[in-house]
């Protein structure tokens, strides 16, 4: 089974954040890979990865990075595949530095960007992209979204049982 999504992170210290993406891809039964590559420490490896990604059968790349967060942009500069950037909190700037680094890509080198530590939404975007050409996955994802809705409906019903002196509903 060949991976169709690649989760790349600048360091294994990003794994606790990126695990959420891996779990969703696993739940959706999408083959994926996880690797640590650094745009600053292993630039040649990042370039080789990005240039060979399409030929290896990848369709979407989720790239996470903190601080200067060059990784998603360097990957996007070297592939025609969609790249989803996940800014990771980890510096004194709480991830805002990474967010700005990822969203400020020059024209022609876009990186779809999610919230700081937003790996789950990155995986959801990857699933939605893949579902455009995969009806079975589209159906699975529709069920996933319906289950999200049902969780909120259930939570709202449970809130009706919570009692406060001045609560009116």
C-alpha positions in Angstrom: 0.0 0.0 0.0 1.5 3.3 -1.1 1.0 6.5 0.9 -1.2 9.2 -0.7 -0.7 11.7 2.1 2.6 12.7 3.6 2.8 14.3 7.1 6.2 16.1 7.3 7.4 17.9 10.4 10.5 19.9 11.2 11.2 17.9 14.3 9.8 14.9 16.1 8.9 17.3 18.9 6.0 18.2 16.6 4.5 14.7 16.8 2.1 15.3 19.7 0.5 18.0 17.5 0.6 16.1 14.2 -0.7 12.9 15.8 -4.2 14.3 15.5 -3.8 14.4 11.7 -2.4 10.8 11.7 -5.4 9.6 13.7 -7.9 11.1 11.4 -6.2 9.8 8.2 -6.1 6.3 9.9 -9.8 6.5 10.8 -10.6 7.4 7.2 -8.4 4.5 6.0 -6.1 6.8 3.9 -2.5 5.4 3.5 0.0 8.0 4.8 3.6 8.4 5.8 5.2 10.5 8.6 8.7 11.9 8.4 10.8 14.5 10.1 12.7 16.8 7.7 14.1 20.2 8.4 14.2 23.0 5.8 17.2 24.5 7.7 19.1 21.4 8.8 18.4 19.0 5.9 17.5 21.3 3.0 18.7 18.9 0.3 16.6 16.1 1.7 13.5 18.4 1.8 14.1 19.4 -1.8 14.5 15.8 -2.9 11.4 14.7 -1.0 9.3 17.5 -2.6 10.6 16.9 -6.1 9.9 13.2 -5.9 6.6 13.3 -4.0 4.3 13.1 -7.0 6.1 10.3 -8.7 5.9 8.3 -5.5 2.1 8.6 -5.6 1.5 11.2 -3.0 -1.4 13.5 -3.6 -1.4 15.9 -0.6 1.4 17.0 1.8 0.7 18.2 5.3 3.8 20.1 6.5 4.2 21.3 10.1 6.8 23.7 11.4 7.4 26.1 14.2 9.3 29.3 14.6 10.6 30.4 11.2 8.4 27.7 9.7 10.1 27.5 6.3 9.3 23.8 5.7 5.9 24.1 4.2 7.0 26.8 1.8 10.2 25.0 0.7 8.1 21.9 0.0 5.5 24.0 -2.0 8.3 25.6 -4.0 9.5 22.2 -5.1 6.2 20.4 -6.0 3.0 20.9 -7.8 1.0 19.0 -5.1 -1.2 20.8 -2.6 0.7 21.6 0.6 -1.2 22.3 3.8 0.9 24.1 6.4 0.4 23.6 10.2 2.1 26.3 12.3 3.3 24.7 15.5 3.4 26.5 18.8 6.8 26.2 20.4 8.5 29.5 20.7 8.2 32.5 22.9 5.8 33.9 20.3 3.3 31.0 20.9 3.3 29.9 17.2 2.3 33.3 15.8 5.7 33.5 14.2 5.2 30.2 12.5 1.7 31.2 11.4 2.9 34.4 9.8 5.8 32.6 8.1 3.5 30.0 6.5 0.7 32.3 5.4 3.0 34.9 3.9 3.9 32.9 0.8 4.8 34.7 -2.4 2.4 34.6 -5.4 2.6 31.3 -7.2 3.7 29.3 -4.2 0.6 28.9 -2.1 0.4 26.9 1.1 -3.0 26.3 2.6 -2.7 27.2 6.2 -4.6 26.1 9.2 -4.7 27.4 12.8 -1.7 27.1 15.2 -1.5 23.4 16.2 -4.4 22.8 13.8 -3.3 19.4 12.6 -6.9 18.0 12.7 -8.1 20.6 10.3 -5.1 20.0 8.0 -6.1 16.3 7.8 -9.7 17.2 7.2 -8.6 19.4 4.3 -6.5 16.6 2.9 -9.5 14.2 3.1 -11.7 16.7 1.4 -9.2 17.1 -1.4 -8.9 13.4 -1.9 -12.7 12.9 -1.7 -13.1 15.0 -4.8 -12.1 12.0 -6.9 -13.0 9.2 -4.5 -16.7 8.6 -3.9 -16.2 6.0 -1.2 -14.0 8.4 0.8 -16.6 11.2 0.2 -19.3 9.0 1.7 -17.0 8.1 4.7 -16.3 11.8 5.2 -20.0 12.7 5.0 -20.7 10.2 7.8 -17.8 11.7 9.8 -19.3 15.2 9.5 -22.7 13.9 10.5 -21.2 12.3 13.6 -19.7 15.7 14.5 -23.1 17.2 14.3 -24.6 14.4 16.5 -22.0 15.0 19.2 -23.1 18.6 19.5 -26.7 17.7 19.5 -26.0 15.2 22.3 -23.9 17.7 24.2 -26.7 20.3 24.0 -29.2 17.8 25.4 -26.9 17.0 28.3 -26.5 20.7 29.0 -30.3 20.8 29.6 -29.7 18.6 32.6 -27.2 20.9 34.2 -28.8 22.8 37.0 -28.1 26.4 38.2 -30.3 28.6 40.3 -30.8 31.2 37.7 -30.5 29.0 34.5 -33.7 29.4 32.5 -33.5 26.5 30.0 
